[in-house]
Amino acid sequence: MRADRTGSNPSDIRQRNRALVLKLIALRQHVSRVELARMIGLTKTTLGNIVAELVENGLVNELNAKNSNGNTNLGRRPIELRISDKSPCICGILIRRDQCTGIVADLTGQILFRISSVIPTSVSSDSLITLILDLITDLQRCCNRKLIAIGVASMGPVDVTAQKIVNPPNFYGIQDVSISAIIKNKTGLPSYLIHDADAGALAEYLYGHSSDIRNFIYLHIRNGIGAGYILQGQLYRGDLGQCGEIGHTSINYSGPLCECGNNGCLELYANVTKMNQKIKHLKGILNQSPANEVLNGDFTWEEIVRASANDDFLAVSALDEFCTYLAYALANTINLLDVNHILIGYDSTVTSTKIEKMLEDKLNTRVLVAKNRKVIVKRSVFGGDAPLIGSVAQITDLIFQGKILI
């Protein structure tokens, strides 16, 4: 990774170099000047000047590295750099069908404060905005550090060009909400909107364990199913930021009509309601199944995942069918993009990898790339929080590119 030296005036080059140094310090906490110079390709003098400015502006702290005996005075180890605990922060908001969650995080992606509010079923566009603004106000009261900007991640479809929530299915008729402009007008802080699945992908790429994977699909499973794409080391948004609506791709053209207007959408088949129907159907056939003592009534996603991790036959069968439908849609996407890494984010405290293993096995019997290299499916390191962290990551990504100055 070498600093850009051509094609711009000296001021632009310095600003990009400064942003890159800040990024490396944020993402590689406790890095020395020597390591930074080697990674970026700057002279020690140039790098030293940039670091001095970052320290002077309160963005970076210097730490004396300890030797193996814990003594900071022996061996003259290099001074390490990290993001200052007094540096500016970012506010992030995640809009889901049932709740809004707000966080304050620093440049390293560390969450400092977190607040959630339930969205009532009687919500309107105005009351949703009020709820979000109240969250932001509460977070500002909690944080004694400067806030740079506010990032909003929302279920789709969204229009990132117009920065508005368009018309999410099954969201109480809310549509055409110019969320970023409203937040900026009310708070005075710049605001940016991103699709929740895109946010999850960006969180994984910046702050997860996937920064060395230049091409992957992030799959977000909750009330619906969305996908975010990191292609050639960049988040791919499409023209309007609506490219991640994999839940509304058809897997059955003669299937039932979806609220989006399409027939046989993936979300009509891969959902908790269908999983419950599968469990009830099997219980009627296998009355003596040991699962009768484990699963009774209607079950949440978490309950099904947990029972499946314990090898409950009914839960495993329901999850297997869910993954089969998911594989139908993903196989088409993988064949089009030639991508063999899939990351899945979903809410669950269960550490089992049964979902990932099921989906991986199904994909490797369906997709063309599997003939040359195996499709790898892993769980997001952030679980269901990836889009929430991604609401902040979209801001830090702009800072690390030098497009937002701090």
MARDREN-646879 format. One record per residue (C-alpha): x, y, z. Coordinates in steps of 0.02 Angstrom, whole numbers, plus 32768, in hexadecimal, padded with zeros to 4 digits. Example, Ala and Ser with C-alpha at 12.3 -4.5 7.8 and 13.67 -1.06 7.14 Angstrom:
! residues 2
<atom px="8267" py="7F1F" pz="8186"/>
<atom px="82AC" py="7FCB" pz="8165"/>
END
This chain:
! residues 406
<atom px="8000" py="8000" pz="8000"/>
<atom px="805C" py="809A" pz="7FC4"/>
<atom px="8029" py="814E" pz="7FD5"/>
<atom px="7FEC" py="81AB" pz="7F3C"/>
<atom px="8074" py="821E" pz="7EF9"/>
<atom px="8031" py="8252" pz="7E4F"/>
<atom px="7F97" py="8299" pz="7DFA"/>
<atom px="7F68" py="831E" pz="7E7C"/>
<atom px="7FAB" py="83BB" pz="7ECA"/>
<atom px="8019" py="83AD" pz="7F66"/>
<atom px="7F89" py="83DE" pz="7FD9"/>
<atom px="7F1A" py="8351" pz="7F96"/>
<atom px="7FA7" py="82D3" pz="7FA4"/>
<atom px="7FCC" py="8306" pz="8057"/>
<atom px="7F14" py="82FA" pz="8086"/>
<atom px="7F06" py="824B" pz="803D"/>
<atom px="7FA5" py="8215" pz="8094"/>
<atom px="7F65" py="825D" pz="8138"/>
<atom px="7EC1" py="81FE" pz="8124"/>
<atom px="7F1F" py="815D" pz="80FC"/>
<atom px="7F8F" py="816F" pz="8195"/>
<atom px="7EF6" py="818D" pz="8202"/>
<atom px="7EA2" py="80F3" pz="81B7"/>
<atom px="7F36" py="8081" pz="81DA"/>
<atom px="7F45" py="80BF" pz="828C"/>
<atom px="7E8A" py="80A5" pz="82A7"/>
<atom px="7E85" py="7FF7" pz="825C"/>
<atom px="7F2D" py="7FBC" pz="829F"/>
<atom px="7F2D" py="7FFF" pz="8351"/>
<atom px="7FDC" py="800A" pz="839D"/>
<atom px="803F" py="8022" pz="82FC"/>
<atom px="80E6" py="807B" pz="82F7"/>
<atom px="8126" py="8103" pz="8282"/>
<atom px="81A3" py="8089" pz="8239"/>
<atom px="8118" py="800E" pz="820E"/>
<atom px="80AD" py="8098" pz="81C3"/>
<atom px="813C" py="80D8" pz="8157"/>
<atom px="815B" py="8028" pz="8117"/>
<atom px="80A2" py="8009" pz="80F0"/>
<atom px="8080" py="80B0" pz="809B"/>
<atom px="8127" py="80D4" pz="804A"/>
<atom px="813F" py="8182" pz="808F"/>
<atom px="81E3" py="81CB" pz="80CB"/>
<atom px="81FB" py="81D0" pz="8186"/>
<atom px="81F8" py="828E" pz="8182"/>
<atom px="8153" py="8298" pz="8123"/>
<atom px="8103" py="8213" pz="8191"/>
<atom px="8146" py="8266" pz="822E"/>
<atom px="80F7" py="830C" pz="81FC"/>
<atom px="804E" py="82BA" pz="81DD"/>
<atom px="8052" py="825C" pz="8282"/>
<atom px="8086" py="82F9" pz="82E0"/>
<atom px="7FEF" py="8354" pz="8298"/>
<atom px="7F7A" py="82C5" pz="82C8"/>
<atom px="7FBF" py="82C5" pz="8379"/>
<atom px="7FB2" py="8383" pz="8386"/>
<atom px="7EFC" py="837E" pz="834C"/>
<atom px="7ECF" py="82FD" pz="83D1"/>
<atom px="7EAB" py="8271" pz="8355"/>
<atom px="7F3D" py="8200" pz="8384"/>
<atom px="7F99" py="81D1" pz="8424"/>
<atom px="804C" py="8196" pz="8438"/>
<atom px="8072" py="8101" pz="84A7"/>
<atom px="8119" py="80C2" pz="84E5"/>
<atom px="8120" py="800A" pz="84B4"/>
<atom px="8152" py="7F94" pz="853F"/>
<atom px="81DC" py="7F15" pz="852E"/>
<atom px="81C3" py="7E5F" pz="855A"/>
<atom px="81E2" py="7E86" pz="8613"/>
<atom px="815D" py="7F0E" pz="8615"/>
<atom px="81DE" py="7F99" pz="8627"/>
<atom px="81C3" py="8030" pz="85B7"/>
<atom px="8273" py="8074" pz="85CC"/>
<atom px="82DC" py="7FE2" pz="8591"/>
<atom px="8305" py="7FB4" pz="84DD"/>
<atom px="82C2" py="8057" pz="8491"/>
<atom px="822E" py="8002" pz="843E"/>
<atom px="81D2" py="806C" pz="83BB"/>
<atom px="814B" py="80E2" pz="83F6"/>
<atom px="80A0" py="809C" pz="83C6"/>
<atom px="800E" py="8100" pz="8386"/>
<atom px="7F55" py="80EB" pz="83A5"/>
<atom px="7EB5" py="814E" pz="8391"/>
<atom px="7EA0" py="81C8" pz="8421"/>
<atom px="7E15" py="81AA" pz="849F"/>
<atom px="7DEB" py="8262" pz="8488"/>
<atom px="7DDC" py="825A" pz="83CB"/>
<atom px="7D37" py="8283" pz="8373"/>
<atom px="7CB1" py="81FD" pz="8363"/>
<atom px="7C25" py="81CC" pz="82EE"/>
<atom px="7B6D" py="81AD" pz="8311"/>
<atom px="7B20" py="8117" pz="82B9"/>
<atom px="7A67" py="80EA" pz="82A6"/>
<atom px="7A20" py="8044" pz="826B"/>
<atom px="7969" py="8042" pz="8234"/>
<atom px="7912" py="7F99" pz="823C"/>
<atom px="785A" py="7F70" pz="822D"/>
<atom px="7845" py="7F57" pz="82E8"/>
<atom px="78C7" py="7FCA" pz="8336"/>
<atom px="7947" py="8054" pz="831E"/>
<atom px="79F1" py="8045" pz="836E"/>
<atom px="7A6D" py="80D2" pz="8382"/>
<atom px="7B25" py="80CC" pz="83B0"/>
<atom px="7BB8" py="813E" pz="83C7"/>
<atom px="7C5D" py="80F3" pz="838B"/>
<atom px="7D0E" py="812F" pz="8373"/>
<atom px="7D7C" py="8121" pz="82D8"/>
<atom px="7DB0" py="8071" pz="8307"/>
<atom px="7CFB" py="8036" pz="82FF"/>
<atom px="7CF0" py="801E" pz="83BB"/>
<atom px="7C40" py="803C" pz="83FB"/>
<atom px="7C41" py="80B5" pz="848E"/>
<atom px="7B86" py="80CD" pz="84AA"/>
<atom px="7AED" py="806F" pz="846D"/>
<atom px="7A32" py="8093" pz="847C"/>
<atom px="799C" py="803B" pz="842C"/>
<atom px="78E6" py="806E" pz="8416"/>
<atom px="7855" py="7FFF" pz="83E2"/>
<atom px="77F8" py="8038" pz="8347"/>
<atom px="773C" py="8032" pz="8367"/>
<atom px="76CC" py="7FE3" pz="82E3"/>
<atom px="7671" py="8089" pz="82D4"/>
<atom px="770F" py="80E2" pz="829C"/>
<atom px="7708" py="8167" pz="8215"/>
<atom px="7792" py="81C1" pz="81B8"/>
<atom px="7789" py="8253" pz="8232"/>
<atom px="7788" py="81E7" pz="82CE"/>
<atom px="781A" py="8180" pz="828A"/>
<atom px="787F" py="821F" pz="8271"/>
<atom px="7853" py="8259" pz="8321"/>
<atom px="788A" py="81B1" pz="8369"/>
<atom px="7931" py="81BB" pz="830C"/>
<atom px="7951" py="826F" pz="8340"/>
<atom px="792C" py="8241" pz="83F5"/>
<atom px="79AB" py="81B4" pz="83E8"/>
<atom px="7A2E" py="822B" pz="83A4"/>
<atom px="7A0B" py="82A9" pz="842F"/>
<atom px="7A1D" py="8222" pz="84B4"/>
<atom px="7AC1" py="81E6" pz="8469"/>
<atom px="7B04" py="8299" pz="8462"/>
<atom px="7AE0" py="82AA" pz="851C"/>
<atom px="7B40" py="820A" pz="8540"/>
<atom px="7BDA" py="823B" pz="84DE"/>
<atom px="7C50" py="82C6" pz="8515"/>
<atom px="7CB5" py="82BC" pz="8475"/>
<atom px="7C99" py="8319" pz="83D2"/>
<atom px="7C26" py="82C4" pz="8354"/>
<atom px="7C5E" py="82D1" pz="829F"/>
<atom px="7BC7" py="828F" pz="8242"/>
<atom px="7B31" py="821C" pz="824A"/>
<atom px="7B25" py="817D" pz="81E4"/>
<atom px="7A7F" py="8127" pz="81C6"/>
<atom px="7A6B" py="8073" pz="818C"/>
<atom px="79BD" py="803E" pz="8157"/>
<atom px="7964" py="7FAB" pz="810A"/>
<atom px="7947" py="7FC6" pz="8052"/>
<atom px="791F" py="7FFD" pz="7FD7"/>
<atom px="797D" py="809E" pz="7FF5"/>
<atom px="79B8" py="8121" pz="7F7A"/>
<atom px="7A68" py="8154" pz="7FAD"/>
<atom px="7A70" py="81D6" pz="7F23"/>
<atom px="79D8" py="8233" pz="7F66"/>
<atom px="7A04" py="81F7" pz="8017"/>
<atom px="7954" py="81BB" pz="803D"/>
<atom px="78FA" py="811F" pz="8078"/>
<atom px="788F" py="80EE" pz="7FE4"/>
<atom px="7806" py="806F" pz="800F"/>
<atom px="783D" py="7FDB" pz="807C"/>
<atom px="77C0" py="7F4A" pz="806F"/>
<atom px="7759" py="7F28" pz="810B"/>
<atom px="778F" py="7FCB" pz="815F"/>
<atom px="76E8" py="801A" pz="8187"/>
<atom px="76DC" py="8076" pz="80E2"/>
<atom px="7772" py="80E6" pz="8106"/>
<atom px="77C1" py="8125" pz="8067"/>
<atom px="7826" py="81B2" pz="8017"/>
<atom px="7876" py="81EE" pz="80B9"/>
<atom px="7908" py="8264" pz="8097"/>
<atom px="795B" py="8228" pz="8136"/>
<atom px="7A08" py="8276" pz="8120"/>
<atom px="79CA" py="8325" pz="80F7"/>
<atom px="7951" py="8322" pz="818A"/>
<atom px="79D6" py="82E9" pz="8206"/>
<atom px="7A54" py="8369" pz="81C7"/>
<atom px="79D1" py="83F4" pz="81D3"/>
<atom px="79A2" py="83C4" pz="8286"/>
<atom px="7A4F" py="839E" pz="82CB"/>
<atom px="7AC5" py="8408" pz="8262"/>
<atom px="7B30" py="836D" pz="8244"/>
<atom px="7B4E" py="8320" pz="8199"/>
<atom px="7AEB" py="827E" pz="8183"/>
<atom px="7B01" py="81ED" pz="810B"/>
<atom px="7A8A" py="815F" pz="80DF"/>
<atom px="7ABD" py="80AE" pz="80AE"/>
<atom px="7A61" py="800B" pz="808C"/>
<atom px="7A6D" py="7F9B" pz="8126"/>
<atom px="7ABC" py="7F0A" pz="80C7"/>
<atom px="7B3C" py="7F7F" pz="8077"/>
<atom px="7B61" py="7FBF" pz="8125"/>
<atom px="7B7F" py="7F0D" pz="8161"/>
<atom px="7BF6" py="7EEB" pz="80D2"/>
<atom px="7C57" py="7F8B" pz="80F4"/>
<atom px="7C62" py="7F64" pz="81AF"/>
<atom px="7CAB" py="7EBA" pz="8187"/>
<atom px="7D28" py="7F01" pz="810B"/>
<atom px="7D65" py="7F90" pz="8179"/>
<atom px="7D57" py="7F49" pz="8228"/>
<atom px="7D3C" py="7E8E" pz="8215"/>
<atom px="7DB1" py="7E03" pz="81E1"/>
<atom px="7D94" py="7E19" pz="8127"/>
<atom px="7E04" py="7EAC" pz="80F8"/>
<atom px="7E76" py="7E36" pz="8099"/>
<atom px="7DE4" py="7DEF" pz="8032"/>
<atom px="7DC8" py="7E64" pz="7F9F"/>
<atom px="7D28" py="7E10" pz="7F62"/>
<atom px="7C9D" py="7DD0" pz="7FD1"/>
<atom px="7BE0" py="7DD1" pz="7FE9"/>
<atom px="7B9B" py="7E03" pz="8091"/>
<atom px="7AF0" py="7DB6" pz="80B3"/>
<atom px="7A81" py="7E08" pz="8136"/>
<atom px="79F5" py="7D9E" pz="817F"/>
<atom px="7970" py="7DE6" pz="81F0"/>
<atom px="78BD" py="7E17" pz="81C5"/>
<atom px="78F4" py="7E11" pz="8110"/>
<atom px="798E" py="7DDC" pz="80AF"/>
<atom px="7A08" py="7E5A" pz="8067"/>
<atom px="7AB3" py="7E50" pz="8017"/>
<atom px="7B48" py="7EC6" pz="8011"/>
<atom px="7BD8" py="7EB2" pz="7F97"/>
<atom px="7C91" py="7ED9" pz="7FAD"/>
<atom px="7CDB" py="7ECE" pz="7EFF"/>
<atom px="7D93" py="7EF1" pz="7EDB"/>
<atom px="7DA6" py="7F37" pz="7F8A"/>
<atom px="7D18" py="7FB5" pz="7F76"/>
<atom px="7C63" py="7FB8" pz="7FAE"/>
<atom px="7BF6" py="7FA5" pz="7F14"/>
<atom px="7B56" py="800A" pz="7F28"/>
<atom px="7B0D" py="800F" pz="7E79"/>
<atom px="7AC4" py="80B1" pz="7E34"/>
<atom px="7A4A" py="80D1" pz="7EC2"/>
<atom px="7A88" py="805F" pz="7F4C"/>
<atom px="7A00" py="7FDE" pz="7F2E"/>
<atom px="7A6A" py="7F4E" pz="7EEE"/>
<atom px="7A5F" py="7EE7" pz="7F8E"/>
<atom px="79A9" py="7EB3" pz="7F84"/>
<atom px="79CC" py="7DF9" pz="7F71"/>
<atom px="7932" py="7DD3" pz="7FD9"/>
<atom px="78CA" py="7E17" pz="7F4A"/>
<atom px="7918" py="7DB0" pz="7EC1"/>
<atom px="78A1" py="7D2C" pz="7E7F"/>
<atom px="78C4" py="7C74" pz="7E9C"/>
<atom px="7819" py="7C42" pz="7E57"/>
<atom px="77D0" py="7CAA" pz="7DCA"/>
<atom px="7726" py="7C56" pz="7DDF"/>
<atom px="772B" py="7C6E" pz="7E9B"/>
<atom px="76BE" py="7CDF" pz="7F08"/>
<atom px="76BD" py="7D9B" pz="7EEF"/>
<atom px="7734" py="7DF9" pz="7F62"/>
<atom px="770F" py="7EA5" pz="7FA8"/>
<atom px="779D" py="7EE7" pz="7F3D"/>
<atom px="7739" py="7EB8" pz="7EA0"/>
<atom px="77A4" py="7E23" pz="7E6E"/>
<atom px="776E" py="7D6C" pz="7E72"/>
<atom px="77C2" py="7CE4" pz="7ED8"/>
<atom px="7840" py="7D50" pz="7F35"/>
<atom px="78C1" py="7CFA" pz="7FA2"/>
<atom px="787B" py="7D4C" pz="8040"/>
<atom px="77D2" py="7CF8" pz="8022"/>
<atom px="7825" py="7C4E" pz="8038"/>
<atom px="78BA" py="7C6D" pz="80AB"/>
<atom px="786D" py="7CB5" pz="8148"/>
<atom px="7841" py="7C84" pz="81FB"/>
<atom px="7789" py="7C69" pz="81D1"/>
<atom px="77B6" py="7BE5" pz="814F"/>
<atom px="782F" py="7B95" pz="81C8"/>
<atom px="77A5" py="7B86" pz="824A"/>
<atom px="7732" py="7B39" pz="81C8"/>
<atom px="77B9" py="7AB9" pz="81A0"/>
<atom px="77CD" py="7A8D" pz="8258"/>
<atom px="7711" py="7A79" pz="8273"/>
<atom px="7701" py="7A0E" pz="81D7"/>
<atom px="778C" py="7999" pz="8210"/>
<atom px="7747" py="7991" pz="82C1"/>
<atom px="76A3" py="7954" pz="8279"/>
<atom px="76FC" py="78C9" pz="821D"/>
<atom px="777F" py="789D" pz="82A0"/>
<atom px="7716" py="78A4" pz="833D"/>
<atom px="7798" py="7845" pz="83A3"/>
<atom px="7827" py="78B9" pz="8373"/>
<atom px="7891" py="78EB" pz="840A"/>
<atom px="787E" py="799D" pz="83C9"/>
<atom px="77CC" py="79A0" pz="840F"/>
<atom px="7819" py="79C9" pz="84B8"/>
<atom px="788A" py="7A4E" pz="8470"/>
<atom px="781D" py="7AAF" pz="83F7"/>
<atom px="7767" py="7AD8" pz="841A"/>
<atom px="76FF" py="7B64" pz="83CF"/>
<atom px="7748" py="7BEA" pz="835E"/>
<atom px="7803" py="7C07" pz="836B"/>
<atom px="7875" py="7C99" pz="8353"/>
<atom px="790E" py="7C96" pz="82E3"/>
<atom px="797D" py="7C8A" pz="837D"/>
<atom px="791C" py="7BF5" pz="83C1"/>
<atom px="7927" py="7B97" pz="831C"/>
<atom px="79E1" py="7BBB" pz="830A"/>
<atom px="7A01" py="7B84" pz="83BD"/>
<atom px="799C" py="7AE3" pz="83AB"/>
<atom px="79F4" py="7ABF" pz="8307"/>
<atom px="7A9C" py="7AD4" pz="835D"/>
<atom px="7A63" py="7A4E" pz="83D6"/>
<atom px="7A3A" py="79DB" pz="8342"/>
<atom px="797F" py="79E6" pz="8359"/>
<atom px="793C" py="798C" pz="82BF"/>
<atom px="78A9" py="7A01" pz="829F"/>
<atom px="7911" py="7A9E" pz="82B0"/>
<atom px="799C" py="7A57" pz="8242"/>
<atom px="791C" py="7A2A" pz="81BD"/>
<atom px="78D0" py="7AD8" pz="81BF"/>
<atom px="797B" py="7B2A" pz="81B8"/>
<atom px="79AF" py="7AB6" pz="812A"/>
<atom px="7918" py="7AEC" pz="80C3"/>
<atom px="793E" py="7BA3" pz="80EA"/>
<atom px="79F1" py="7B8C" pz="80AC"/>
<atom px="79B5" py="7B31" pz="8010"/>
<atom px="794D" py="7BC7" pz="7FDB"/>
<atom px="79DC" py="7C3B" pz="8008"/>
<atom px="7A54" py="7BD4" pz="7F9E"/>
<atom px="79E1" py="7BE6" pz="7F06"/>
<atom px="79F0" py="7CA3" pz="7F09"/>
<atom px="7AA7" py="7CA9" pz="7F3D"/>
<atom px="7ADD" py="7C2F" pz="7EB6"/>
<atom px="7A9F" py="7CA7" pz="7E31"/>
<atom px="7AF8" py="7D38" pz="7E83"/>
<atom px="7B9C" py="7CD8" pz="7E94"/>
<atom px="7B96" py="7C9E" pz="7DE0"/>
<atom px="7B7E" py="7D52" pz="7DA6"/>
<atom px="7C05" py="7DA0" pz="7E14"/>
<atom px="7C85" py="7D12" pz="7E1D"/>
<atom px="7C97" py="7D27" pz="7EDA"/>
<atom px="7CBD" py="7C95" pz="7F4D"/>
<atom px="7CB8" py="7CE4" pz="7FFB"/>
<atom px="7C12" py="7CFA" pz="8055"/>
<atom px="7BFE" py="7D4C" pz="8100"/>
<atom px="7B59" py="7D3C" pz="815D"/>
<atom px="7B1A" py="7DB2" pz="81E3"/>
<atom px="7A86" py="7D86" pz="8252"/>
<atom px="7A4C" py="7D9C" pz="8306"/>
<atom px="7A76" py="7D07" pz="8373"/>
<atom px="7ADD" py="7CE3" pz="840E"/>
<atom px="7AF9" py="7C31" pz="83CF"/>
<atom px="7BAC" py="7C0F" pz="8398"/>
<atom px="7B80" py="7B79" pz="832A"/>
<atom px="7BB3" py="7B82" pz="8273"/>
<atom px="7B28" py="7B0F" pz="8238"/>
<atom px="7AD7" py="7B93" pz="81C9"/>
<atom px="7B7C" py="7BBE" pz="8177"/>
<atom px="7BA7" py="7B07" pz="815A"/>
<atom px="7AFC" py="7ADF" pz="8110"/>
<atom px="7B02" py="7B72" pz="8099"/>
<atom px="7BB7" py="7B51" pz="8068"/>
<atom px="7B8F" py="7A9B" pz="803C"/>
<atom px="7AF9" py="7ACD" pz="7FD3"/>
<atom px="7B55" py="7B55" pz="7F75"/>
<atom px="7BE8" py="7AE5" pz="7F4C"/>
<atom px="7B74" py="7A6E" pz="7EEF"/>
<atom px="7B22" py="7AFB" pz="7E8C"/>
<atom px="7B99" py="7B85" pz="7E58"/>
<atom px="7C14" py="7B87" pz="7DC8"/>
<atom px="7CA6" py="7BCF" pz="7E2C"/>
<atom px="7CA4" py="7B35" pz="7E9D"/>
<atom px="7CF0" py="7AD2" pz="7E0E"/>
<atom px="7D90" py="7B37" pz="7E22"/>
<atom px="7D8B" py="7B72" pz="7ED6"/>
<atom px="7D1C" py="7B4F" pz="7F6A"/>
<atom px="7C96" py="7BCA" pz="7FA1"/>
<atom px="7CBB" py="7BFC" pz="8054"/>
<atom px="7C2E" py="7C32" pz="80C8"/>
<atom px="7C56" py="7C81" pz="8171"/>
<atom px="7BF5" py="7CDF" pz="81F5"/>
<atom px="7C10" py="7D99" pz="820A"/>
<atom px="7C82" py="7DC2" pz="829C"/>
<atom px="7BFE" py="7E42" pz="82D0"/>
<atom px="7B68" py="7DCC" pz="82C6"/>
<atom px="7AC9" py="7E32" pz="82B1"/>
<atom px="7B23" py="7ED4" pz="82DD"/>
<atom px="7B83" py="7EE4" pz="823A"/>
<atom px="7B07" py="7F60" pz="81EB"/>
<atom px="7B07" py="7FC7" pz="828B"/>
<atom px="7BC5" py="7FD3" pz="828B"/>
<atom px="7BBB" py="7FF2" pz="81D0"/>
<atom px="7B52" py="808D" pz="81ED"/>
<atom px="7BEF" py="80D5" pz="823D"/>
<atom px="7C67" py="8080" pz="81C5"/>
<atom px="7C1E" py="80E0" pz="8131"/>
<atom px="7C57" py="8181" pz="8188"/>
<atom px="7D03" py="8142" pz="81B9"/>
<atom px="7D1B" py="8100" pz="8108"/>
<atom px="7D01" py="81B1" pz="80C6"/>
<atom px="7D7A" py="81F4" pz="814A"/>
<atom px="7DFC" py="8171" pz="811A"/>
<atom px="7DEA" py="81A5" pz="8064"/>
<atom px="7E04" py="825C" pz="8091"/>
<atom px="7D54" py="828A" pz="805A"/>
<atom px="7D21" py="82C1" pz="8109"/>
<atom px="7DA3" py="832C" pz="8162"/>
<atom px="7DB8" py="8326" pz="821E"/>
END
